[in-house]
């Protein structure tokens, strides 16, 4: 069977299992099985050529068997990123797996808002804190995209912390400066006992805390059954308890004029804006993600 037939059959299997993007997932899994990039699969399909496997990928039969096993896992609604072992985030390719929250594209807008603020204010050596680090996506993006930034990241889940360490070490090998400027702390991001030495000194807190309301269990099995509950749920029926605690911690960490950029649920914008204004922030507003939904709090100390 040629690659077109392999992808068509795999996509049909994934579609029947309820996967939202069956063709894309099938092509990505084939690329992973063959040790090539997605664009190589797309090119082979467009040109009608056989797929040239990557170095060490093995024989055609070995690739087909590996692909079939990956498709079987995806059909059981295991996250695509757990099967491939990595997830893209801005300019990074992060290692992910069981025990860590998979970074989402909407969080890239949160990082961009923070970087835009840093640029507007002409900060060449900003001090930035990433609370609830997870895979390290936010803090590592800042450390690699703002070469002079000093970044502190906090994570309290031992499993997620281990993934953050892996990603820090991976990026540090390719970018020693970013690795040197990135500091990882094991602890509770909402506690005043975490990073007390930074109180009143931080330029920006950029964070994606747990915020899903307890009464809104996600329908997608990939999220409900595989993302860690510690990274999902905001600690109360409306999901705002942990975000509010992050607001309080950020208010102590930030210097006068510093900024908090915090992702939140689409239902929490007005509440968190009011909460920030009542707890040490001079200005606060909610901003939209790429889909036009209210996605993150932007508040200046």
Helices and strands as residue ranges (DSSP letters): H 3-16, H 22-34, H 38-47, H 60-75, H 80-84, E 86-89, E 92-95, H 105-120, E 127-131, H 137-145, E 150-155, H 158-174, H 176-181, E 182-186, G 196-198, E 202-207, H 221-224, H 229-232, H 240-253, E 254-263, H 269-278, E 283-288, E 294-300
